Each structure stands twice: as C-alpha cells, then as structure tokens.
Amino acid sequence: MIKLPRPIAILGGMRIPFCRINTNYMRLGNQEMLSAALKALVDKYRLKGETLGDVAAGAVMKHARDWSLTREAVLSSGLHPHTPGHNLDRACGTSLSTAVELGTRIAVGELDSAIAAGVDSASDVPIVFGRHYQQLLLDLNRARTLGQRLKIMARWRLSDLKPHFPAVTEARTHLSMGQHCELMAKEWKLTQKEQDELAYSSHMKAASAWKEGFYKDLVAPFNGIDHDNNVRPDTTLEKLAKLKPAFDKTGNGTLTAGNSTPLTDGASAVLLASEEWAKAHGYPVQAYLTHFAVAGVDFAGMTSPYREGLLMAPTYAVPKMLDGAGLKLQDFDFYEIHEAFAAQVLCTLRAWESAEYCRTRLGRKEPLGSIDRSKLNIKGGSVALGHPFGATGGRIIAGLAKLLAQKGKGRGLISICTGGGMGVTAILER
C-alpha cells in the first residue's frame, strides 16, 4: 500500500456557476473567471493578505495572452502578492491534476498550503489565421526596408483572411471527442435509451441538490448568475428520446445533445493544506486526498491495428490505484465518474464488469465487478452541471469532500477521462 509522508488535507472548495457556451460568460475570458473563483475561495476562508505556498491552475482553451494565467489570477484574488502561481494542463483532468501535484508537495513537506484550480471558456476561444498568413506576418516583422516589405505583401492572398476556429478534435485521428465516444458506444453496444436514462438521472440529481441547498456554499454568484444554467429539472425521458444523434448522423448514432456534456464556461478552486496549517488557521478538514493515478490508452492504434476507446483510460488508472490502496472497486461510499458523455460512464462500468476486457486489456484474472449505481454522482454529474474542461476536477473534489464531511466518515472514488486518451483518478477519505 502507498503511504504518504504526511496527510493531504482538503479544506473545501468554491467555484462560480457553470454556464453553457455563449450565455452569461460569453464576453468574459479565463482570466476573469479564474480570478473570480480564487477570490470566492479567499473570501470564504478569510485568506485575504495571506501568503500561500503555491497556486496551480490551467485551461484547455486559452489565448496566447494567458501565458501567465494563474499568476495573474492570484494577483487579483486578494492573496498576498508573495503567493506564487503556475499553469498546468491535462485536458479535462486539469484541476484534479493540479490537486495531485500540489498535494504531493504538501505530503513531502515542501508546502503547507496551496490552491488547486482550473478554468475554461468555450465562448471566448482564440481565433487564429492559417500558417501562410502567420509566416507572412512574421517575415513582415523581420523586414528592414520598404522594398522587402512590399515584396512580402505581394504574397498576401484573400484566403489568408479565413479564420481558423479551435475544435475539440484529436490531432492524430481528426475525430472529435464525441465521434470517438460514438465508436465506444458501438463497441460496447450501448443504446440511446441507456444513455438517456443516465442523463435524465444526472439532471434530476443536480436539480434536487440545488433545491436542497447542497451547492449554496460551494458556488459563488458571479456576473449576474447564482446557479448552473444547464440543469434541466423539467426534462423527461420522452424529451431526451426525441433528440437526434449529434456525432453520427448515418442513422446508427446514439449520442445526442441531451446525453452529452454541453460546451461550458466556468472556474473552480480547492484549498489544500497540511493538518498543522489547517489546525493553526482554525479550519476543519473535510477529507483527505489519499491515492491517485493516471493512465493513457492507444486510441490512435499506434501499437496495433486495434484502436482503444479515447475515453477508456480511467479503466486502466482506477485498478492501478486500487491495487496501490489495497481496495476493491466496491469499497466506496461515493463514486464520482465524470460524465463527458453518458456513454463514457456506461462503457467504463461495462468494461470493469467484463471478464474478457479485464483479462485481455487490464491483465487481471478477475473482473473488477459492478458498483452500486445509487452511489454514483449523487448530486448530479457533468451532463447536467456542465463541463468547463479545466474546472471539472475542482468541482468534483469540492463536492465529494463536502459529502464525506457530511457523512462524517467514508471513502469516495474520482474518475475523469480526458482528451488525448488519458485518465486521471483519485481517492478521497475521511
């Protein structure tokens, strides 16, 4: 079993409401949103003027101007300017990865306090021009005479003005995340009905959690909104069934806008510390980060003709983590599996139940088995709450830590799939 030199305490988290693309935050960028989430955490824990050990955050969709994103957000947060900050990026697992990185530094004694955070805007995306135009402008900048400049400008063509919008596609396959997940759904023979049922459950749980006040002390009002605006308490299975496939339109697709995560804007932040720092500042510990693991899959078929599912890496990371912890898949009170798509969650669960998959892909003699679905994403998941790529890990950590604090004891599993065919996983305990 893995034994950390000293415990990694999670004191709590804050975020701003998650909003669908082109809604409340469409005129804002990563800098404004991340600053707001950090400030909300600083205000909640009365950290104004405090110097923390470090702050780590990141974003997937970012402008060149965001090269110092985290440090600039720290300077706007109310923390003492002596608090450093740095960027980290692991696609959808970004803010869980920041927590792991900072947590291990707390465990070995380098840090006593830190903030793990993440942000993403799907609305304020960088728009660039083609390489031909880029090279022309760079050559123009290098030119020293008028004749050189005129010669370079003669290379300009009207097509240079065509903008290039970023897309959530994989460079090696040129397929979107949704198209990849559609292939996974076909491999595991999932129906739209199964996916719609999980999506419906996600919305109902999220709506109930908001109504009961679970998110009240986890979400700070920002820019005129105080709630996640993607939650649909009025949706029904009948409404979901009427939606058309979004990624495979040949008549065989099962992933729709209703059972997929919407493009989302938002930011989150989590306060981590040593037990000594928490006690000295009078903050109760909600939970402890005790184990973590990452893994990757060969989604591009580089080592064999078989292409693994892009979002199946958590199926590898979780058992590796369980082995290190000396636990079984069933040894948890809560399961937080990121709903990039309802199909991703279902494929993951089905893979762990499959003796063949566990033997041939994971090298295990026995399947990991089933989980108690009543313990899965009990306050809603990403399909309902939304998914700002870099911020989802922070949302999950803060919510799970609160659940464990409310229960008074227990154990929770976090599983996040990411672009690039990776999985980031962690265990929280109390």
N, C-alpha and C positions, 0 to 999 in steps of 0.2 A: 504493500500500500504506500501511496505517496504521503509524506509527512512534511508539511511546510514548517520552516524555522519558527515562524510566529503567525498567528491568525490574521486573515484579511477581513476586516470588519466592513460591512455595508451599513451606512448610517441612514441612507434614504436617497430619494431622487426627486427631481422636478422636470417638467417639460412644458412646452407650450402646446396648445391644441394642435392636433394633426389635421391638415386641411387638404382637400382634393386639389389637384392641379388647376391653376387658373381661377382660384376663388379668393379667399381672404388675404393670401400672401403673394398674389401674383406680381405685385410691384416691389416686393422685398427680395433680399438675397440671403445667402448663407450667413453673411456677417451679422446682419440684423437679427436673424432668428437664433443663431448660436449665442449671441450676446444676451438676448432675452432669456434664454433657458438658463444660462450661467447666472445671470442676475437674480432670477427667481430662486435658484438654489442658494445663492449667497444671502438673499433676504430671509429665506426660510430658516436657515441655520445661523443667522446673525454673524456672518463671516466678513462683513464689510471692514476693510482695512487689514484683514488677516493675510499673512503670507503662508500659502500652502506649498507643499513640496513640489508639485507639478500638476499640470492640466494637460490631458491628451484628448484630442477630438479629430474628427475628419469628416469629409464629404466625398461622395462619388462624383456628382455633377458639380464641377467648380470652375470658376473663371481663373485666368492667369493672375488676376489681381488677388486671389485668395491664397497666394503663396505663404502668407503668414496668418492664415485664418484664425487659428486657435489663440495665438499670442495676442492678436488684435482684439479678439472677443474677451480675453482675460482682462485686458486694459479697460474694457467697457463694462466689466461685471461688478465692480466695487471691491474686488480683491486688491490687496496691496500690489503696486507695480513690480515688486520684487518676486512675485509669483511667476515662474516660467510657464511656457506652454509650447506644445509641439503638435504637428499633424501626423495622423496615422490613417491609412486607408486599407480596408479589406472588404470592399463592396458592402453587401448587406450585413456583414458581420462586424462592421467598423466599430461601433460603440461597445460591443461585447469584447472585441479585441483590445480596445483601449483599457477596459476594466481589467482584463487579464494581464496586460503589460504593466499597468500601474500597480495592480495587486501583488504581482510577484516582486516588485521593487519594495513594496511595503513589507512583504514576507521576509525578505532578506535583510531588512533594516536600513535600506538606503533612504526610504521615505517614511514619514509618519502620517501624512495626509495627502490626498490627491482627489481630483475630479476627473471622472471618465465621461466623455460626452460624444455627441455626434449630431450631424445636421444634414439636411439635403433639401434642395429646391428643384422640383420638376418644372416649375414655372419660369424661373429666371435662369435659363440654361445658356451656356456660351454658344454663340453662333459664329462660326469661322468661315473663311473662304478657302478655295482649293489651293493645292500646293503650288500650282503655276503662279497664281497671284501672290502667294506668300513669298516665293522666291524672287518675283519681280520687285516687290516692295523692299525686300532685304537688299537686293542689288542696287535699287534706287538710293537706299540709305548709305550704301558704300561709295556711290559715285562721287567724284570730286569736281567734275566740270559740267558745264551746261550741255556740251556735246554728248558726254556719257549719259547724262540723264535723258536727253531726247532719244538716244538710241535704245535705251532700256524701255522708255514709254512706248516706243513703236511696237514692242512685243505685246502690249496690252490688247485684250480682246473682250468683247461684250460678255462672253460666257464666264469671265472672271468674276462677275458680279453675282453669280448664282451662289447663295449661301449654303452652307453645309450644317444641318441640324444634328445634334447628337442623338444617337439611338441606343436603346438597351439591347445591343446585339453583341455576339461573341465574334472577335476578330478572326478566330480560326475556323469557324463554321458559317459565319454570316447569318446565323439564325438568331432570332430574338429569344429572350428567356421564355416567353410564352410558347413559342414554337418548339423549343426544347422540351418544355414541360408537357406539351401535347404528345410528343413522342413517348415520354414516360408514361402518360396516361394510357396510351395504346399498348405499350409493352405490358403494363400491369392490368390491362383490360378493365379500366375504370369507366363507369357510366356517368353521364351528366347528372343523373338523379343523385348518385352518391356524393358527387362534388357539391351539388346544390344543397343537399342536406347539411353538409358541414358548414357551408357558407351561411345558411339560414341560422344554424346554431350559433355561429360566431356573432352575427348581428343581434340575436336575442340576448345572448350573454352580455355583450357590450352595452346594449340598451339598458338592461337590468342593472348592470354595475354603475352606469352613470346615474340612473334613477335613485339607487340606494345611497349614492354619495361616495362610492369607493374611490373615484378619481378626484374628488374635491381637493384633497391635499397633495395630489400628485401633478395637477395641471394648473398652470397659472394663466389667467386671462391675458390675451395679447392681441393687439391690433383689432380690437372690436369684437373678439370672439372668445368664448369661455368653454367651448366643448369641441370634441372631434366632430367634424361636419360630414363624415362619410357614414356614420352609423345610421342604419335604416330600421327603426323599430316597427315600421309599417310594412316591411317586405313580407312576402309569403313564398312558399314553395311553388305556388302556381305562377307567380310573377317571375320568379327565377327561371322556371322551366320554359318560359316564352322567349327568353333571350337567345340570340343566335350566337353560334361559335365565333370567337374573336380572332383565332390564330390559324385554324384550319377550316377553310370555307368550302371544302370539297364535298361536304355533306357527311364527313366522318369525324368532325371535330366535336369535342365535349367541353372545352374550356371557354367560358363566356366572361363578359364583363362582370357578371354577378358572382361568379365563383373564383374570380381572380382579384388580387390586390390592386387597388387603383393607384395611379401615379399620385404622389403625395408630397406636400411640403411640411417641414416641421423640424424640431430640435429637442434633444433630451440631455440630461446631465445627472450623474450619480456621485455622491460623496463617499469616498473610501478612506479608511484610516486604520491605524493600529489600535489595539484595545486601550493602550495607555493614553494615546491622544484623545480618543473618544471620552474616556473617563475624566481626563483633565479639563475637557471642554463641556462636560455635563451632558453628553449626547448618548442616549441608549443605542445599543447595537440592534439592528433589525434582523440581520442574518450574516452568515459568513460565506465567502467565496472559497470553496474547499478543493475543487478539482476542475480541470479544464482540458480541452484537447481540440486539435484542428486536424483536418484531413483534406485530401484532394482526390478527384476522380479523373479518369482519362475520357473526358466527354468528346474529345476530337478524334479518338481512335488512333492515337499515335503509337501504341504498343501492340495493337491487334486490330483486326477488322471490326471488332465489336466496340461500339461507342457506348460508354456508360452514360446514364442519365445525368444531365448537367447539375441537377439539384439533389443528387443522391449522396453527396459526400458526408452528410450527417450520419448516414447508416454506417459509415466506417468510423467516424470520430466518436460517436456515442459508445460503442462497445469497447473501444480502446480506453476511453475514460472510465467506463465501468470496471474494467479489469484493474486499472490503477487504483480505483477506490475500493475494490473488493465488494462490489454491489451487483445486484441483478437489475434488469430493466423494471421489474415490478416493485422495487424498493423505494418508491417515491410517493409523496402525498400530492404533488402537483407536477404537471408536465406542461411546459411552455414550448410548443413547437411552432416556429414562425410559419405563418400561412402566406408564403409568397403566392401560392395558388392552393386552393383546396386540394387539388390533385397531388401536389408535392407532399402534403401531410399524409394523405392516404397511401401514396406509393411508399413512403418511408415506413409507415406502420405495417404495410403488407410485406415489405422486404424483411423486416425483423421477424415476422411470423413465418416466413418461408424457410423451410429446412434446406432447400436447394440453394437459395441465394446466400444464406448464411454459411453454407459449406463451400460453395464454389467462389463466391466473391469475398467473403469475410474470413474464410479459413477456419470456421468454427464447427465443432462436431454437432452442436445442437442449435436450433433457432433461439433467438433472444426471447421470442414469445410475444404475447399481446399485452397491452396496457389497459387499465380501467379508463374507458373513454369519459367517464363522469369527472375525471381529474384533469382533463385536457383543456387548456386555455379557458379556465372557468370564468374569467372576466372579459372574455372576448379576445379575438386574435386579429392579425393584420388585415384579413379580408374586410373586417368591419371597421377597425380603428384606423386603418391606413398604414402606409409603409414608406416614410421618408428614409431612403436607403441607409444612410449613416446613423439615423436616430433610433432605429427599431430595437437594437440591443439594449440601449439605455432605458427605453420604455419597459422592456421585459424584465430587466434586473430590478427596477424600482417597484414594479407591480408585484413581482414574486417575493421580494424581500418584505413588502408590506403584508402579503398573505401569510408568510411564515411568522411574522411578528404577531399578527392577529391570532394565529393558531397557538402560538406560544412554544411550539416545537415542530420539527418536521424536516422534510427534505424535498427540494424541487430540482427538476432537470430542465435545462435550457438547450434547445437545438435550433440552430439557424443555418439555413442554406444560403449560399452566396453566388453571385456571378463569378465566372472564371472556374466553376466547378469545385468550389470549396465548401467546407462545413466548419462552423465554429460552435463549440458546445461547452457547457459549464454546469456545475452543481452548486446550489446554494443550500446551506443547512443552518438550523438553529437548535 
